Every structure is written in C-alpha cells, then in structure tokens.
Amino acid sequence: MMITIKLKLGLILSAIATLIFLTMPPLTFAGQVKNATLQDLAWMEGRWAGKLGEQDLEEFWNAPKSGSLAALVRLTSASGTEMVELIVIEPQDDTLMLHVQQWDAGYKPRAGGAQKYALKTLDKRSVTFTSAGTTSFKELTYVQPADGEFQIVLTPVKGDVLTIKLQAAN
C-alpha cells in the first residue's frame, strides 16, 4: 500500500513538473535574445560627444544599413588622438553580435585584438551586450535616457562600473 501511494505521488509530481515545463516561455540565454533586428537599434544613430576625464570622446553611429550598424569612436586629448575604435553590430544566429576593435595612435592595434559581444537585453532605447569570449568588459550597455543624450555603461571583468555621458553633437 505504501509503495502504491509513493508511486502515485511520484507520477503526480512528475506530471505537474512536465506541465509546468511545457507551459513555460522558451528559455533565452545571454546572446540569445530572439528576433532582434538592427532597426531596433536605429535610436543609436548620430554623433555623440563628451568628456572622459581630460579627454574628449566622440562616437559617430551610422544608421542600420545592408546588414550592419557601425560606429567610429575617437578619443582625443591635447596631445592628439589617443585611440580609434570601430564597432560593428551584425545579425548572427537569430540575435545580434557586437564586434569591436581598437587602435592606439599610429594605427597600432591595442592588446587583445578584436572583441565580440552577444546581445543580452534590448529595450526601446537601451541595449546590453555581454562578453562572448575574452574581452575587456563583461558587459557593454548603450542607453538613450532622453532625446539628445547618450550613455555608455561599461561593466569591467574586474573593478567598478563606468558610465560615460555623452550629448548630441554637430
């Protein structure tokens, strides 16, 4: 009798677990936000500028076109160009991937080479990419909190989160 009750209880619990599993929405993992398009990131387009300490940071985001969204980033100081960066976002495997490469003055590649990030979250005017390999940052987030404002939130592998606030520039 005890074995029959345990067996029936086990079958009931198994059926409940199966029902819960079958009614759950599909699971998504970092880099697996489905059905995102480059057009969802069209709000990033524009020229954005601001200070990073004593240095000037400029980001030039192009409109999504022909399967990519690209940005040219330039960090300058009184002594000249400190760094140039190319960012390309492309659809890949039903999600979006961000590729970034940086060069120091003299067009010398920065240590570590090209880096790759996978789409993690996407909202109306916010997008977060998470590291898809060996990268300087665990996450990169871009936010447009209001018209004419653009923020970059850098979450390093180690250390404190850095938020860079930029404004629309001519």
DOKE-536508 format. One record per residue: x, y, z of N, C-alpha, C in turn; residue in one letter; residue number from 1. Coordinates in Angstrom, 2 decimals, always signed. Layout:
N
+---------+---------+---------+---------+---------+---------+---------+---------+---------+------+------+
!     n.u !     n.v !     n.w !    ca.u !    ca.v !    ca.w !     c.u !     c.v !     c.w ! resn ! resi !
+---------+---------+---------+---------+---------+---------+---------+---------+---------+------+------+
!       X !       Y !       Z !       X !       Y !       Z !       X !       Y !       Z !    a !  NUM !
...
+---------+---------+---------+---------+---------+---------+---------+---------+---------+------+------+
//
This chain:
170
+---------+---------+---------+---------+---------+---------+---------+---------+---------+------+------+
!     n.u !     n.v !     n.w !    ca.u !    ca.v !    ca.w !     c.u !     c.v !     c.w ! resn ! resi !
+---------+---------+---------+---------+---------+---------+---------+---------+---------+------+------+
!   +0.83 !   -1.19 !   +0.00 !   +0.00 !   +0.00 !   +0.00 !   +0.87 !   +1.25 !   +0.00 !    m !    1 !
!   +1.93 !   +1.28 !   +0.84 !   +2.83 !   +2.43 !   +0.92 !   +3.54 !   +2.64 !   -0.40 !    m !    2 !
!   +3.95 !   +1.57 !   -1.06 !   +4.64 !   +1.66 !   -2.35 !   +3.70 !   +2.24 !   -3.40 !    i !    3 !
!   +2.42 !   +1.84 !   -3.38 !   +1.44 !   +2.33 !   -4.34 !   +1.22 !   +3.83 !   -4.15 !    t !    4 !
!   +1.12 !   +4.30 !   -2.92 !   +0.92 !   +5.72 !   -2.64 !   +2.14 !   +6.51 !   -3.10 !    i !    5 !
!   +3.35 !   +6.03 !   -2.80 !   +4.58 !   +6.72 !   -3.23 !   +4.66 !   +6.76 !   -4.75 !    k !    6 !
!   +4.29 !   +5.67 !   -5.42 !   +4.33 !   +5.59 !   -6.87 !   +3.35 !   +6.59 !   -7.47 !    l !    7 !
!   +2.11 !   +6.63 !   -6.93 !   +1.11 !   +7.56 !   -7.44 !   +1.54 !   +9.00 !   -7.19 !    k !    8 !
!   +2.08 !   +9.30 !   -6.02 !   +2.55 !  +10.65 !   -5.70 !   +3.69 !  +11.04 !   -6.64 !    l !    9 !
!   +4.60 !  +10.11 !   -6.90 !   +5.70 !  +10.36 !   -7.82 !   +5.20 !  +10.66 !   -9.23 !    g !   10 !
!   +4.20 !   +9.90 !   -9.69 !   +3.63 !  +10.13 !  -11.03 !   +2.92 !  +11.48 !  -11.09 !    l !   11 !
!   +2.21 !  +11.86 !  -10.04 !   +1.52 !  +13.15 !   -9.99 !   +2.52 !  +14.29 !  -10.03 !    i !   12 !
!   +3.58 !  +14.20 !   -9.21 !   +4.60 !  +15.24 !   -9.20 !   +5.30 !  +15.33 !  -10.55 !    l !   13 !
!   +5.57 !  +14.21 !  -11.17 !   +6.21 !  +14.19 !  -12.48 !   +5.31 !  +14.85 !  -13.52 !    s !   14 !
!   +4.02 !  +14.57 !  -13.46 !   +3.07 !  +15.16 !  -14.40 !   +2.98 !  +16.67 !  -14.19 !    a !   15 !
!   +2.99 !  +17.12 !  -12.95 !   +2.95 !  +18.56 !  -12.65 !   +4.21 !  +19.24 !  -13.18 !    i !   16 !
!   +5.37 !  +18.63 !  -12.95 !   +6.63 !  +19.21 !  -13.43 !   +6.64 !  +19.29 !  -14.95 !    a !   17 !
!   +6.15 !  +18.25 !  -15.63 !   +6.08 !  +18.26 !  -17.09 !   +5.14 !  +19.35 !  -17.58 !    t !   18 !
!   +4.00 !  +19.50 !  -16.95 !   +3.04 !  +20.54 !  -17.32 !   +3.64 !  +21.93 !  -17.15 !    l !   19 !
!   +4.33 !  +22.16 !  -16.05 !   +4.98 !  +23.46 !  -15.82 !   +6.03 !  +23.72 !  -16.89 !    i !   20 !
!   +6.85 !  +22.72 !  -17.19 !   +7.91 !  +22.86 !  -18.19 !   +7.32 !  +23.18 !  -19.56 !    f !   21 !
!   +6.24 !  +22.49 !  -19.93 !   +5.64 !  +22.68 !  -21.26 !   +4.94 !  +24.02 !  -21.41 !    l !   22 !
!   +4.52 !  +24.63 !  -20.31 !   +3.82 !  +25.92 !  -20.41 !   +4.75 !  +27.11 !  -20.19 !    t !   23 !
!   +6.03 !  +26.86 !  -19.91 !   +6.98 !  +27.95 !  -19.71 !   +7.32 !  +28.59 !  -21.05 !    m !   24 !
!   +7.61 !  +29.90 !  -21.06 !   +8.10 !  +30.50 !  -22.31 !   +9.47 !  +29.93 !  -22.63 !    p !   25 !
!   +9.88 !  +30.02 !  -23.90 !  +11.20 !  +29.50 !  -24.25 !  +12.29 !  +30.17 !  -23.43 !    p !   26 !
!  +13.28 !  +29.40 !  -23.02 !  +14.39 !  +29.95 !  -22.25 !  +15.32 !  +30.68 !  -23.19 !    l !   27 !
!  +15.82 !  +31.82 !  -22.74 !  +16.83 !  +32.53 !  -23.52 !  +18.03 !  +32.73 !  -22.64 !    t !   28 !
!  +19.18 !  +32.64 !  -23.23 !  +20.43 !  +32.81 !  -22.52 !  +21.13 !  +34.03 !  -23.08 !    f !   29 !
!  +22.14 !  +34.51 !  -22.39 !  +22.90 !  +35.67 !  -22.88 !  +23.30 !  +35.42 !  -24.32 !    a !   30 !
!  +23.06 !  +36.41 !  -25.15 !  +23.39 !  +36.28 !  -26.56 !  +22.30 !  +35.59 !  -27.35 !    g !   31 !
!  +21.17 !  +35.31 !  -26.71 !  +20.11 !  +34.60 !  -27.41 !  +18.79 !  +35.36 !  -27.40 !    q !   32 !
!  +18.82 !  +36.70 !  -27.35 !  +17.59 !  +37.47 !  -27.49 !  +17.13 !  +37.26 !  -28.92 !    v !   33 !
!  +15.97 !  +36.65 !  -29.09 !  +15.48 !  +36.27 !  -30.41 !  +14.74 !  +37.42 !  -31.08 !    k !   34 !
!  +14.77 !  +37.40 !  -32.40 !  +14.01 !  +38.31 !  -33.25 !  +14.41 !  +39.78 !  -33.13 !    n !   35 !
!  +15.54 !  +40.08 !  -32.58 !  +16.03 !  +41.46 !  -32.54 !  +16.54 !  +41.80 !  -33.93 !    a !   36 !
!  +16.32 !  +43.05 !  -34.33 !  +16.81 !  +43.49 !  -35.63 !  +17.69 !  +44.72 !  -35.45 !    t !   37 !
!  +18.47 !  +45.01 !  -36.46 !  +19.29 !  +46.22 !  -36.42 !  +18.41 !  +47.46 !  -36.34 !    l !   38 !
!  +17.24 !  +47.40 !  -36.94 !  +16.33 !  +48.55 !  -36.90 !  +15.91 !  +48.87 !  -35.47 !    q !   39 !
!  +15.92 !  +47.88 !  -34.59 !  +15.61 !  +48.11 !  -33.17 !  +16.65 !  +49.02 !  -32.51 !    d !   40 !
!  +17.82 !  +49.16 !  -33.15 !  +18.90 !  +49.99 !  -32.61 !  +19.05 !  +51.31 !  -33.38 !    l !   41 !
!  +18.11 !  +51.65 !  -34.22 !  +18.20 !  +52.87 !  -35.02 !  +18.31 !  +54.13 !  -34.15 !    a !   42 !
!  +17.83 !  +54.07 !  -32.92 !  +17.90 !  +55.21 !  -31.99 !  +19.35 !  +55.58 !  -31.65 !    w !   43 !
!  +20.30 !  +54.70 !  -31.92 !  +21.71 !  +54.97 !  -31.62 !  +22.35 !  +55.91 !  -32.64 !    m !   44 !
!  +21.72 !  +56.04 !  -33.80 !  +22.29 !  +56.85 !  -34.88 !  +22.55 !  +58.28 !  -34.42 !    e !   45 !
!  +23.69 !  +58.81 !  -34.82 !  +24.01 !  +60.21 !  -34.53 !  +25.45 !  +60.38 !  -34.12 !    g !   46 !
!  +25.79 !  +61.64 !  -33.90 !  +27.13 !  +61.98 !  -33.42 !  +26.98 !  +62.37 !  -31.96 !    r !   47 !
!  +27.74 !  +61.71 !  -31.10 !  +27.66 !  +61.89 !  -29.66 !  +29.04 !  +62.29 !  -29.16 !    w !   48 !
!  +29.09 !  +63.24 !  -28.23 !  +30.39 !  +63.70 !  -27.73 !  +30.30 !  +64.05 !  -26.25 !    a !   49 !
!  +31.46 !  +63.91 !  -25.57 !  +31.54 !  +64.27 !  -24.17 !  +32.96 !  +64.09 !  -23.66 !    g !   50 !
!  +33.11 !  +64.28 !  -22.38 !  +34.43 !  +64.18 !  -21.73 !  +34.59 !  +62.82 !  -21.07 !    k !   51 !
!  +35.80 !  +62.33 !  -21.14 !  +36.22 !  +61.15 !  -20.39 !  +37.46 !  +61.59 !  -19.64 !    l !   52 !
!  +37.25 !  +62.13 !  -18.46 !  +38.34 !  +62.77 !  -17.73 !  +38.75 !  +64.02 !  -18.47 !    g !   53 !
!  +40.03 !  +64.14 !  -18.78 !  +40.54 !  +65.29 !  -19.53 !  +40.47 !  +65.07 !  -21.05 !    e !   54 !
!  +40.03 !  +63.91 !  -21.45 !  +39.99 !  +63.57 !  -22.86 !  +38.60 !  +63.80 !  -23.45 !    q !   55 !
!  +38.56 !  +64.00 !  -24.77 !  +37.30 !  +64.15 !  -25.50 !  +36.95 !  +62.83 !  -26.18 !    d !   56 !
!  +35.71 !  +62.41 !  -26.00 !  +35.23 !  +61.17 !  -26.62 !  +34.15 !  +61.52 !  -27.63 !    l !   57 !
!  +34.29 !  +61.01 !  -28.85 !  +33.30 !  +61.20 !  -29.90 !  +32.88 !  +59.83 !  -30.42 !    e !   58 !
!  +31.59 !  +59.65 !  -30.63 !  +31.07 !  +58.43 !  -31.23 !  +30.18 !  +58.84 !  -32.40 !    e !   59 !
!  +30.43 !  +58.27 !  -33.56 !  +29.67 !  +58.54 !  -34.78 !  +28.95 !  +57.25 !  -35.17 !    f !   60 !
!  +27.66 !  +57.16 !  -34.85 !  +26.88 !  +55.96 !  -35.15 !  +26.12 !  +56.16 !  -36.45 !    w !   61 !
!  +26.33 !  +55.27 !  -37.42 !  +25.61 !  +55.30 !  -38.68 !  +24.26 !  +54.61 !  -38.54 !    n !   62 !
!  +23.35 !  +54.90 !  -39.44 !  +22.05 !  +54.22 !  -39.48 !  +22.26 !  +52.76 !  -39.87 !    a !   63 !
!  +21.39 !  +51.86 !  -39.40 !  +21.47 !  +50.48 !  -39.84 !  +21.30 !  +50.42 !  -41.37 !    p !   64 !
!  +22.17 !  +49.65 !  -42.02 !  +22.10 !  +49.55 !  -43.48 !  +22.80 !  +48.28 !  -43.95 !    k !   65 !
!  +22.17 !  +47.60 !  -44.86 !  +22.77 !  +46.44 !  -45.53 !  +23.34 !  +45.41 !  -44.56 !    s !   66 !
!  +22.63 !  +45.16 !  -43.48 !  +23.03 !  +44.09 !  -42.57 !  +24.03 !  +44.45 !  -41.50 !    g !   67 !
!  +24.25 !  +45.76 !  -41.29 !  +25.15 !  +46.14 !  -40.19 !  +24.80 !  +47.51 !  -39.64 !    s !   68 !
!  +25.24 !  +47.74 !  -38.44 !  +25.18 !  +49.05 !  -37.77 !  +26.60 !  +49.30 !  -37.32 !    l !   69 !
!  +27.17 !  +50.44 !  -37.71 !  +28.59 !  +50.68 !  -37.43 !  +28.79 !  +52.02 !  -36.73 !    a !   70 !
!  +29.85 !  +52.07 !  -35.94 !  +30.23 !  +53.31 !  -35.25 !  +31.74 !  +53.48 !  -35.31 !    a !   71 !
!  +32.14 !  +54.73 !  -35.45 !  +33.55 !  +55.09 !  -35.35 !  +33.68 !  +55.91 !  -34.07 !    l !   72 !
!  +34.63 !  +55.52 !  -33.23 !  +34.84 !  +56.17 !  -31.95 !  +36.24 !  +56.76 !  -31.95 !    v !   73 !
!  +36.35 !  +58.00 !  -31.43 !  +37.66 !  +58.65 !  -31.36 !  +37.84 !  +59.27 !  -29.98 !    r !   74 !
!  +38.97 !  +58.97 !  -29.36 !  +39.34 !  +59.54 !  -28.06 !  +40.55 !  +60.43 !  -28.29 !    l !   75 !
!  +40.42 !  +61.71 !  -27.97 !  +41.50 !  +62.67 !  -28.21 !  +41.83 !  +63.42 !  -26.93 !    t !   76 !
!  +43.04 !  +64.01 !  -26.95 !  +43.48 !  +64.85 !  -25.84 !  +44.26 !  +66.01 !  -26.43 !    s !   77 !
!  +44.81 !  +66.85 !  -25.58 !  +45.60 !  +67.99 !  -26.04 !  +46.82 !  +67.53 !  -26.84 !    a !   78 !
!  +47.29 !  +66.32 !  -26.59 !  +48.46 !  +65.82 !  -27.31 !  +48.12 !  +65.10 !  -28.62 !    s !   79 !
!  +46.84 !  +64.91 !  -28.93 !  +46.45 !  +64.28 !  -30.19 !  +45.47 !  +63.15 !  -30.00 !    g !   80 !
!  +45.36 !  +62.32 !  -31.02 !  +44.46 !  +61.17 !  -30.98 !  +45.06 !  +60.08 !  -30.10 !    t !   81 !
!  +44.30 !  +59.65 !  -29.12 !  +44.74 !  +58.61 !  -28.18 !  +44.33 !  +57.22 !  -28.64 !    e !   82 !
!  +43.11 !  +57.13 !  -29.22 !  +42.57 !  +55.83 !  -29.60 !  +41.47 !  +56.03 !  -30.63 !    m !   83 !
!  +41.39 !  +55.07 !  -31.55 !  +40.30 !  +54.99 !  -32.52 !  +39.70 !  +53.60 !  -32.38 !    v !   84 !
!  +38.37 !  +53.53 !  -32.49 !  +37.68 !  +52.26 !  -32.30 !  +36.63 !  +52.10 !  -33.39 !    e !   85 !
!  +36.48 !  +50.89 !  -33.88 !  +35.43 !  +50.56 !  -34.83 !  +34.50 !  +49.55 !  -34.17 !    l !   86 !
!  +33.21 !  +49.86 !  -34.20 !  +32.19 !  +48.96 !  -33.65 !  +31.28 !  +48.55 !  -34.81 !    i !   87 !
!  +31.02 !  +47.28 !  -34.94 !  +30.10 !  +46.78 !  -35.95 !  +29.13 !  +45.81 !  -35.26 !    v !   88 !
!  +27.83 !  +46.07 !  -35.45 !  +26.79 !  +45.18 !  -34.93 !  +26.15 !  +44.51 !  -36.13 !    i !   89 !
!  +26.05 !  +43.17 !  -36.06 !  +25.50 !  +42.40 !  -37.17 !  +24.58 !  +41.31 !  -36.64 !    e !   90 !
!  +23.57 !  +40.95 !  -37.44 !  +22.75 !  +39.80 !  -37.07 !  +23.55 !  +38.51 !  -37.22 !    p !   91 !
!  +23.36 !  +37.61 !  -36.27 !  +24.04 !  +36.31 !  -36.34 !  +23.24 !  +35.31 !  -35.53 !    q !   92 !
!  +22.87 !  +34.21 !  -36.14 !  +22.15 !  +33.12 !  -35.45 !  +20.94 !  +33.63 !  -34.68 !    d !   93 !
!  +20.06 !  +34.37 !  -35.32 !  +18.80 !  +34.86 !  -34.73 !  +18.98 !  +35.86 !  -33.59 !    d !   94 !
!  +20.15 !  +36.48 !  -33.49 !  +20.38 !  +37.51 !  -32.48 !  +21.32 !  +38.55 !  -33.08 !    t !   95 !
!  +21.82 !  +39.46 !  -32.28 !  +22.76 !  +40.48 !  -32.75 !  +24.09 !  +40.31 !  -32.02 !    l !   96 !
!  +25.17 !  +40.48 !  -32.76 !  +26.51 !  +40.40 !  -32.20 !  +27.21 !  +41.73 !  -32.42 !    m !   97 !
!  +27.95 !  +42.18 !  -31.40 !  +28.73 !  +43.41 !  -31.48 !  +30.20 !  +43.02 !  -31.55 !    l !   98 !
!  +30.89 !  +43.57 !  -32.55 !  +32.33 !  +43.36 !  -32.72 !  +33.01 !  +44.70 !  -32.52 !    h !   99 !
!  +34.12 !  +44.72 !  -31.79 !  +34.82 !  +45.97 !  -31.55 !  +36.33 !  +45.75 !  -31.68 !    v !  100 !
!  +36.98 !  +46.71 !  -32.30 !  +38.44 !  +46.68 !  -32.46 !  +38.96 !  +48.09 !  -32.16 !    q !  101 !
!  +40.04 !  +48.18 !  -31.40 !  +40.63 !  +49.46 !  -31.03 !  +42.07 !  +49.56 !  -31.52 !    q !  102 !
!  +42.46 !  +50.81 !  -31.84 !  +43.83 !  +51.10 !  -32.25 !  +44.33 !  +52.31 !  -31.48 !    w !  103 !
!  +45.57 !  +52.27 !  -31.08 !  +46.23 !  +53.43 !  -30.48 !  +46.70 !  +54.35 !  -31.59 !    d !  104 !
!  +47.22 !  +55.51 !  -31.20 !  +47.78 !  +56.45 !  -32.18 !  +48.77 !  +55.72 !  -33.07 !    a !  105 !
!  +48.85 !  +56.11 !  -34.32 !  +49.74 !  +55.44 !  -35.26 !  +49.13 !  +54.17 !  -35.83 !    g !  106 !
!  +47.84 !  +53.98 !  -35.60 !  +47.11 !  +52.81 !  -36.10 !  +47.73 !  +51.50 !  -35.62 !    y !  107 !
!  +48.11 !  +51.47 !  -34.34 !  +48.67 !  +50.27 !  -33.71 !  +47.56 !  +49.56 !  -32.96 !    k !  108 !
!  +47.25 !  +48.30 !  -33.32 !  +46.18 !  +47.57 !  -32.63 !  +46.45 !  +47.48 !  -31.13 !    p !  109 !
!  +45.40 !  +47.70 !  -30.35 !  +45.51 !  +47.53 !  -28.90 !  +45.62 !  +46.06 !  -28.56 !    r !  110 !
!  +46.25 !  +45.78 !  -27.44 !  +46.42 !  +44.40 !  -26.98 !  +45.07 !  +43.72 !  -26.87 !    a !  111 !
!  +45.03 !  +42.47 !  -27.21 !  +43.79 !  +41.71 !  -27.10 !  +43.07 !  +41.57 !  -28.42 !    g !  112 !
!  +43.32 !  +42.44 !  -29.37 !  +42.68 !  +42.35 !  -30.68 !  +41.19 !  +42.59 !  -30.65 !    g !  113 !
!  +40.53 !  +42.10 !  -31.68 !  +39.08 !  +42.29 !  -31.81 !  +38.35 !  +41.56 !  -30.68 !    a !  114 !
!  +37.25 !  +42.16 !  -30.25 !  +36.45 !  +41.57 !  -29.18 !  +35.02 !  +41.38 !  -29.68 !    q !  115 !
!  +34.34 !  +40.41 !  -29.08 !  +33.00 !  +40.03 !  -29.53 !  +32.04 !  +39.98 !  -28.34 !    k !  116 !
!  +30.85 !  +40.57 !  -28.54 !  +29.82 !  +40.60 !  -27.51 !  +28.49 !  +40.14 !  -28.10 !    y !  117 !
!  +27.71 !  +39.42 !  -27.31 !  +26.40 !  +38.92 !  -27.74 !  +25.28 !  +39.73 !  -27.10 !    a !  118 !
!  +24.22 !  +39.93 !  -27.83 !  +23.07 !  +40.66 !  -27.32 !  +22.51 !  +39.96 !  -26.08 !    l !  119 !
!  +22.33 !  +40.75 !  -25.02 !  +21.78 !  +40.20 !  -23.77 !  +20.37 !  +40.70 !  -23.54 !    k !  120 !
!  +20.19 !  +42.03 !  -23.58 !  +18.86 !  +42.61 !  -23.38 !  +18.65 !  +43.74 !  -24.37 !    t !  121 !
!  +17.39 !  +43.97 !  -24.69 !  +17.04 !  +45.03 !  -25.63 !  +15.72 !  +45.63 !  -25.21 !    l !  122 !
!  +15.72 !  +46.95 !  -25.00 !  +14.51 !  +47.69 !  -24.68 !  +14.35 !  +48.78 !  -25.73 !    d !  123 !
!  +13.37 !  +49.65 !  -25.54 !  +13.09 !  +50.68 !  -26.53 !  +14.30 !  +51.56 !  -26.83 !    k !  124 !
!  +15.02 !  +52.01 !  -25.81 !  +16.21 !  +52.85 !  -26.00 !  +17.35 !  +52.42 !  -25.08 !    r !  125 !
!  +17.53 !  +51.13 !  -24.99 !  +18.61 !  +50.57 !  -24.17 !  +18.97 !  +49.20 !  -24.73 !    s !  126 !
!  +20.26 !  +48.93 !  -24.80 !  +20.71 !  +47.63 !  -25.27 !  +21.95 !  +47.23 !  -24.48 !    v !  127 !
!  +22.01 !  +45.97 !  -24.11 !  +23.17 !  +45.44 !  -23.39 !  +23.72 !  +44.24 !  -24.14 !    t !  128 !
!  +25.04 !  +44.26 !  -24.30 !  +25.76 !  +43.14 !  -24.91 !  +26.66 !  +42.54 !  -23.83 !    f !  129 !
!  +26.80 !  +41.23 !  -23.85 !  +27.63 !  +40.54 !  -22.87 !  +28.79 !  +39.84 !  -23.58 !    t !  130 !
!  +29.88 !  +39.72 !  -22.90 !  +31.10 !  +39.15 !  -23.47 !  +30.85 !  +37.77 !  -24.07 !    s !  131 !
!  +31.38 !  +37.57 !  -25.27 !  +31.28 !  +36.27 !  -25.93 !  +32.68 !  +35.72 !  -26.17 !    a !  132 !
!  +33.56 !  +35.95 !  -25.22 !  +34.94 !  +35.49 !  -25.34 !  +35.81 !  +36.26 !  -24.36 !    g !  133 !
!  +37.06 !  +36.39 !  -24.71 !  +38.00 !  +37.15 !  -23.88 !  +37.87 !  +38.62 !  -24.25 !    t !  134 !
!  +37.35 !  +39.42 !  -23.33 !  +37.11 !  +40.83 !  -23.60 !  +37.54 !  +41.68 !  -22.41 !    t !  135 !
!  +37.63 !  +42.98 !  -22.65 !  +37.98 !  +43.91 !  -21.57 !  +36.82 !  +44.12 !  -20.60 !    s !  136 !
!  +35.60 !  +43.99 !  -21.12 !  +34.42 !  +44.25 !  -20.32 !  +33.50 !  +43.04 !  -20.31 !    f !  137 !
!  +32.85 !  +42.86 !  -19.16 !  +31.87 !  +41.79 !  -19.03 !  +30.61 !  +42.15 !  -19.81 !    k !  138 !
!  +30.24 !  +43.44 !  -19.74 !  +29.05 !  +43.92 !  -20.45 !  +29.27 !  +45.33 !  -20.97 !    e !  139 !
!  +28.61 !  +45.62 !  -22.10 !  +28.55 !  +46.96 !  -22.67 !  +27.08 !  +47.32 !  -22.80 !    l !  140 !
!  +26.69 !  +48.45 !  -22.25 !  +25.31 !  +48.90 !  -22.34 !  +25.28 !  +50.28 !  -22.96 !    t !  141 !
!  +24.36 !  +50.47 !  -23.89 !  +24.13 !  +51.78 !  -24.52 !  +22.71 !  +52.19 !  -24.19 !    y !  142 !
!  +22.55 !  +53.45 !  -23.76 !  +21.25 !  +53.95 !  -23.32 !  +21.03 !  +55.34 !  -23.88 !    v !  143 !
!  +19.81 !  +55.61 !  -24.31 !  +19.43 !  +56.98 !  -24.65 !  +18.32 !  +57.37 !  -23.66 !    q !  144 !
!  +18.72 !  +57.96 !  -22.50 !  +17.74 !  +58.26 !  -21.46 !  +16.76 !  +59.36 !  -21.85 !    p !  145 !
!  +17.17 !  +60.24 !  -22.76 !  +16.31 !  +61.33 !  -23.24 !  +16.84 !  +61.76 !  -24.60 !    a !  146 !
!  +16.02 !  +62.46 !  -25.36 !  +16.49 !  +62.97 !  -26.65 !  +17.73 !  +63.82 !  -26.43 !    d !  147 !
!  +18.72 !  +63.63 !  -27.28 !  +19.95 !  +64.41 !  -27.19 !  +20.96 !  +63.89 !  -26.18 !    g !  148 !
!  +20.64 !  +62.79 !  -25.49 !  +21.55 !  +62.20 !  -24.50 !  +21.86 !  +60.76 !  -24.89 !    e !  149 !
!  +23.09 !  +60.35 !  -24.61 !  +23.55 !  +59.01 !  -24.94 !  +24.51 !  +58.58 !  -23.84 !    f !  150 !
!  +24.31 !  +57.40 !  -23.30 !  +25.18 !  +56.91 !  -22.24 !  +25.76 !  +55.55 !  -22.61 !    q !  151 !
!  +27.00 !  +55.35 !  -22.19 !  +27.68 !  +54.07 !  -22.35 !  +28.01 !  +53.59 !  -20.95 !    i !  152 !
!  +27.54 !  +52.40 !  -20.62 !  +27.82 !  +51.82 !  -19.30 !  +28.74 !  +50.63 !  -19.52 !    v !  153 !
!  +29.95 !  +50.74 !  -18.98 !  +30.97 !  +49.71 !  -19.14 !  +31.09 !  +48.92 !  -17.84 !    l !  154 !
!  +30.81 !  +47.64 !  -17.90 !  +30.95 !  +46.76 !  -16.73 !  +32.21 !  +45.93 !  -16.94 !    t !  155 !
!  +33.29 !  +46.27 !  -16.23 !  +34.55 !  +45.55 !  -16.43 !  +34.49 !  +44.14 !  -15.84 !    p !  156 !
!  +35.41 !  +43.31 !  -16.30 !  +35.53 !  +41.97 !  -15.73 !  +35.89 !  +42.11 !  -14.25 !    v !  157 !
!  +36.77 !  +43.06 !  -13.93 !  +37.13 !  +43.37 !  -12.54 !  +37.07 !  +44.88 !  -12.37 !    k !  158 !
!  +36.58 !  +45.33 !  -11.23 !  +36.56 !  +46.76 !  -10.95 !  +35.17 !  +47.35 !  -11.00 !    g !  159 !
!  +35.12 !  +48.68 !  -10.94 !  +33.86 !  +49.40 !  -10.85 !  +33.25 !  +49.69 !  -12.22 !    d !  160 !
!  +31.92 !  +49.75 !  -12.25 !  +31.18 !  +50.10 !  -13.46 !  +31.45 !  +51.57 !  -13.78 !    v !  161 !
!  +31.63 !  +51.87 !  -15.06 !  +31.88 !  +53.23 !  -15.52 !  +30.75 !  +53.65 !  -16.44 !    l !  162 !
!  +30.13 !  +54.80 !  -16.15 !  +29.10 !  +55.35 !  -17.01 !  +29.65 !  +56.61 !  -17.67 !    t !  163 !
!  +29.61 !  +56.63 !  -19.00 !  +30.08 !  +57.77 !  -19.77 !  +28.86 !  +58.46 !  -20.34 !    i !  164 !
!  +28.72 !  +59.75 !  -20.05 !  +27.55 !  +60.52 !  -20.52 !  +27.97 !  +61.40 !  -21.68 !    k !  165 !
!  +27.27 !  +61.23 !  -22.79 !  +27.53 !  +61.99 !  -24.00 !  +26.28 !  +62.79 !  -24.38 !    l !  166 !
!  +26.51 !  +63.82 !  -25.18 !  +25.42 !  +64.66 !  -25.68 !  +25.45 !  +64.65 !  -27.20 !    q !  167 !
!  +24.30 !  +64.95 !  -27.81 !  +24.26 !  +65.08 !  -29.26 !  +25.21 !  +66.20 !  -29.67 !    a !  168 !
!  +25.96 !  +65.98 !  -30.74 !  +26.94 !  +66.96 !  -31.22 !  +26.70 !  +67.24 !  -32.69 !    a !  169 !
!  +27.19 !  +68.38 !  -33.15 !  +27.04 !  +68.74 !  -34.57 !  +28.20 !  +68.20 !  -35.37 !    n !  170 !
+---------+---------+---------+---------+---------+---------+---------+---------+---------+------+------+
//
